[in-house]
Structure formats: C-alpha cells, structure tokens
Amino acid sequence: MNETASQLTIEEQIKQAIETSVPDSTAEVGGDGRHFEIQVVSPVFEGKRTLEKQRLVYAALGDLMAGSNAPVHAIARLETLTPA
C-alpha cells in the first residue's frame, strides 16, 4: 500500500497492521476512535486456544497501543475465527 499511516484512519491502520502480521487474515474493524471492535479471520488460528489467537492479534497492534499517546486505547471486543 502506498498510503502512509498519517493518511489512513485509525481503523484502516489497525486493519493493515493485523492483515500484514497475521498470515492469510482478513480483519473488520469498528469503534468510536479510541475503543475498537475487531473481527479477524485466519486459517492460522486453527487448533489454537483463545489466548494464543488473541496474542497474535495484540502483537500486530503493539505499535498502535504503545505509550500514553497511543491511538488505540482499548480493544472492546476481539473475535478470532477460522475460515468457514
């Protein structure tokens, strides 16, 4: 993608971070600008426990959640699914 992070909405930055970090994933992101609801679908989640799946997603968001001025304050809901 040629757009810089400053040109993307925070929702788009979250989506891009997840889809770049979690193999073969698609992410849907919503929220109020500080608290977000995220659904991620990836075959890499197959056979993993909930905590393992969530750790993969949170690792992808590390830069967006780091520091006191981080653009992502909280994840209100995180759903991790495998493809149907």
N, C-alpha and C positions, 0 to 999 in steps of 0.2 A: 504494500500500500504506500502511495506517495505522500499521503497526508501526514503532517506532523501531529504530535499529540495535542498541541495547542489548538489545532483546527478541529479536533474531534470532541464531541460531547463526552462527559464522563462515562455515560452508558456505553458509548462506542469504544472508549478506551478500555473499559472492563471487558467487553466482548472480544476485542482484539487481543488483549493480554491472555485471556483464557484460551481462545482458539489457537493462539500461537504456541502456548505452553502445553496444553493438554492434547495429546495426539488424536487426530481424526474427530475433533469435537465440534459441536455447534452450541452456541450459547445464546440464550434470550435473557435480556437484562431490562429491568424496570425499577422504578423507585422515585423518591422525592428529591434527588440531588445529593443526599448525604447517606440515606439508608436505602439499601437496594435489595431487590428480589431477583435471584438468578436461578435459571434452569440450565443445566449443562448435560448434553447427551454425548456419550463417547463409548466406543467398544472397550477402551482401556479400563473402564470401571468394572467390567465383567469379573465376577469372583472376588471382588474387593469388599471389605467391610466399609460401613458408612464413614467411619473416621478416616480411613485411608483415602477414600474418594474425596472427602472434604479437604484433606491436607493437600491433595494435588491441585485443587482449585485455589485454595488460600495461598499456596506457593506461587501460583501465577499472578496473584494480586499483591504480592509483597510490596512492590514499589509504590503502588497506589494507596496502600494502607499505612505506610511508614511515616512516622513523625507526627508532630502536633498539628501541622497544617495539611495533612494528607487529604486528598479529595474524597476518599472513601472512608467514611466514619464507621459504618457498620453494615453487615450483611443481615438483613431482617429474615430472609428465607433463602436457603440454598438447597436446591433439589438436584441430585446427581443420578442420571439414568443411563441405562444401556439402550442401544437402538432396538426398536421393536422387531 
